[in-house]
Amino acid sequence: MEFRDLDILEKAKQKKDFAKKIGLRIKEVRKANGFTQEKLAEAAGYDSAYIGHIETGRYSPSVYTVWRMSKAMKVDLSVMLEDL
């Protein structure tokens, strides 16, 4: 597949699908490391509602945001992106 060949609707769908996948991964890692949304939000410097929106795929986090969450949970960034 060549990304340049995707139309705007296909790109939007891919972005939405990715947001859901990364959100689920963040939730999985968070729970595996004993963090609540509130605890992660506090440790990473975000609002807990924002964490919730990311985990449900409503928001697509930047790499910087994922990095901050991984550092807050003391896991490598690669864990957050593994198999996506």
C-alpha positions in Angstrom: 0.0 0.0 0.0 1.2 3.5 -0.9 0.0 6.1 1.5 0.0 8.8 -1.2 -2.7 6.8 -3.0 -5.2 7.0 -0.2 -8.1 9.3 -0.5 -9.0 11.7 2.3 -11.7 9.4 3.7 -9.3 6.4 3.8 -6.7 8.6 5.6 -9.3 9.7 8.1 -10.4 6.1 8.8 -6.8 5.1 9.3 -6.2 7.9 11.7 -9.3 7.0 13.7 -8.3 3.3 13.7 -4.8 4.2 14.9 -6.2 6.5 17.7 -8.3 3.6 19.0 -5.4 1.1 18.9 -3.0 3.4 20.6 -5.6 4.3 23.2 -6.2 0.7 24.0 -2.5 0.1 24.3 -2.1 3.0 26.7 -5.0 1.6 28.8 -3.5 -1.9 28.8 0.0 -0.6 29.8 -1.5 1.7 32.4 -3.5 -1.1 34.1 -0.6 -3.5 33.9 1.6 -1.0 35.7 -1.0 -0.3 38.5 -2.0 3.2 37.4 -5.5 4.7 37.4 -6.3 7.3 34.8 -6.0 9.9 37.6 -2.6 8.6 38.8 -1.3 8.6 35.2 -2.7 12.1 34.5 -1.0 13.5 37.6 2.3 11.8 36.9 2.4 12.8 33.3 1.0 16.3 33.8 -2.3 16.0 32.1 -6.0 16.1 33.0 -7.6 12.7 33.7 -10.4 13.5 31.2 -7.7 13.9 28.5 -6.3 10.5 29.4 -9.8 9.1 29.1 -10.4 10.6 25.7 -7.1 9.2 24.5 -7.9 5.7 25.8 -11.3 5.7 24.0 -9.7 6.8 20.8 -11.6 10.1 20.8 -8.2 12.0 20.8 -5.1 10.9 18.9 -2.1 11.7 21.1 1.2 13.1 19.8 4.4 11.1 20.1 5.4 13.6 22.8 2.3 12.8 24.8 2.8 9.1 24.5 6.4 9.6 25.5 5.4 11.6 28.6 3.0 8.9 29.6 5.6 6.1 29.1 8.1 8.1 31.2 5.5 8.6 34.0 4.8 4.9 34.1 8.6 4.0 33.8 8.1 1.9 30.6 10.0 2.2 27.4 8.3 4.1 24.6 8.6 1.1 22.4 6.2 -0.8 24.7 3.5 1.7 23.9 4.0 1.4 20.1 4.7 -2.4 19.9 2.6 -4.2 17.3 0.5 -1.3 16.3 
